[in-house]
Amino acid sequence: MSEPPRWPVSAFLAQIGCEIGVSEYFRLDQQRIDDFATVTEDGQFIHTDPDRAARGPFGGTIAHGFLNLSLLSAMQRSCVPEIEGATAQLNYGFDKIRFLNPVRSSARVRARFTLAALSERGKGRWLMALGVVLEIENVDKPALIADWLILVAT
């Protein structure tokens, strides 16, 4: 994974309202789903039991919504430019998250990031608001949408 470019604050301010990054696709295979279930202790059958899940509402296993959400960090780091001089980026939280469509095992997902806002929060601190759409390859309806806040220290 290559490092994203570094932009001065002025470049970010000029891009408010614009898409600033699209990640590569990530495959959510059954092994990744099972590993996430183990770590989070969420072994619900719709995620971890292909035979039982095949008889359920999705016709097979699906990725955890929180697995989809957790991948946003890697996706963001891979494609969203950093502020020049940034020494740290901290997850500040979400104003909104909606899980809209299940991601079936073995599907590929990618994220599109739109810069919604960038505001100074004191000397050397910036609050970046990103609109995120997690797309499922070859599916019209996204897996999730989110309004994500990241605190950047410079």
C-alpha positions in Angstrom: 0.0 0.0 0.0 1.6 3.3 -1.1 1.5 6.4 1.1 -1.1 9.0 0.1 0.1 12.5 -0.9 0.5 15.3 1.5 -1.5 18.5 0.9 -1.2 21.9 2.5 -4.3 23.0 4.5 -5.1 25.5 1.7 -5.5 22.6 -0.8 -7.9 20.8 1.6 -9.9 23.9 2.0 -10.3 24.2 -1.8 -11.6 20.6 -1.9 -14.5 20.9 0.6 -17.5 19.2 -0.9 -15.3 17.1 -3.3 -14.3 13.5 -3.5 -10.7 13.3 -2.3 -10.1 9.5 -2.4 -11.2 6.1 -3.6 -9.7 3.1 -2.0 -8.7 -0.2 -3.6 -11.1 -3.1 -3.2 -10.8 -5.3 -0.1 -12.1 -8.9 -0.3 -14.3 -10.0 2.6 -13.7 -13.7 2.4 -15.0 -16.2 5.0 -11.6 -16.4 6.7 -11.6 -12.6 7.3 -15.2 -12.8 8.6 -14.4 -15.8 10.9 -11.3 -14.0 12.2 -13.3 -10.9 13.0 -15.9 -13.0 14.7 -13.2 -14.6 16.9 -11.7 -11.3 17.9 -15.0 -9.6 18.7 -16.7 -12.7 20.1 -19.6 -12.3 17.7 -20.1 -15.7 16.3 -23.7 -15.2 15.2 -24.5 -17.9 12.6 -25.3 -15.4 9.8 -21.5 -14.6 9.9 -19.9 -17.9 10.7 -22.0 -20.9 9.7 -22.3 -21.2 5.9 -24.7 -24.2 6.0 -27.1 -22.6 8.5 -26.8 -19.1 6.9 -27.6 -20.6 3.5 -31.1 -21.3 4.8 -31.4 -17.7 6.2 -32.5 -14.4 4.7 -29.2 -13.7 2.9 -28.6 -17.1 1.3 -25.2 -17.4 2.9 -22.9 -15.8 5.3 -22.4 -12.0 5.5 -19.7 -9.8 6.9 -20.3 -8.1 10.2 -21.4 -4.5 9.9 -18.6 -3.5 12.3 -16.1 -5.4 10.1 -17.0 -3.2 7.2 -16.8 -0.2 9.4 -13.4 -1.2 10.8 -11.8 -1.4 7.4 -12.5 2.3 6.8 -9.3 3.1 8.6 -7.1 1.1 6.2 -9.0 2.4 3.2 -8.7 6.0 4.3 -5.0 5.7 5.0 -4.5 4.2 1.5 -6.1 7.0 -0.5 -7.0 10.2 1.4 -4.2 12.8 1.3 -2.7 13.8 4.6 -2.3 17.3 5.8 1.3 18.5 5.4 3.1 18.4 8.7 0.6 16.0 10.3 2.1 14.2 13.2 -1.0 12.1 14.2 -4.5 11.3 13.1 -7.0 10.3 15.7 -10.4 8.8 15.2 -12.7 11.4 16.7 -15.9 9.4 16.0 -18.9 9.4 13.7 -21.9 11.7 13.5 -23.8 9.2 11.5 -23.4 5.5 10.4 -26.0 3.6 8.4 -25.7 0.0 7.4 -27.7 -0.2 4.2 -26.9 -3.5 2.5 -25.3 -6.8 3.7 -21.9 -7.7 2.3 -21.9 -11.4 1.3 -18.9 -13.5 2.0 -16.2 -13.2 -0.7 -17.6 -9.9 -2.0 -15.2 -7.0 -2.5 -15.7 -3.5 -1.0 -14.1 -0.1 -1.5 -14.7 3.3 0.1 -15.2 6.7 -1.5 -14.3 9.7 0.7 -15.6 13.2 0.3 -14.2 16.1 2.3 -17.2 17.5 4.0 -15.4 20.1 6.2 -12.0 21.0 7.7 -12.0 23.3 10.7 -9.2 24.5 13.0 -9.6 23.3 16.6 -6.8 25.2 18.2 -3.1 25.6 17.4 -1.9 22.7 15.4 -5.2 20.8 15.5 -7.7 20.3 12.6 -11.0 18.4 12.6 -11.6 16.7 9.3 -15.1 15.6 8.4 -15.4 12.9 5.8 -18.4 11.6 4.0 -17.9 7.9 3.4 -19.7 5.5 1.0 -18.7 1.8 1.2 -19.4 0.3 -2.2 -19.9 -3.4 -2.9 -18.4 -4.4 -6.2 -21.1 -4.8 -8.9 -23.9 -3.9 -6.5 -25.8 -0.6 -6.8 -26.7 -0.1 -3.2 -23.8 0.6 -0.9 -23.0 -1.4 2.2 -22.8 1.7 4.4 -22.7 5.4 4.5 -21.0 7.4 7.3 -20.1 10.9 8.5 -16.6 10.4 10.0 -14.6 12.8 12.1 -10.8 12.7 12.3 -8.7 14.9 14.5 -5.3 15.8 12.9 -2.4 17.1 14.9 0.3 19.1 13.0 
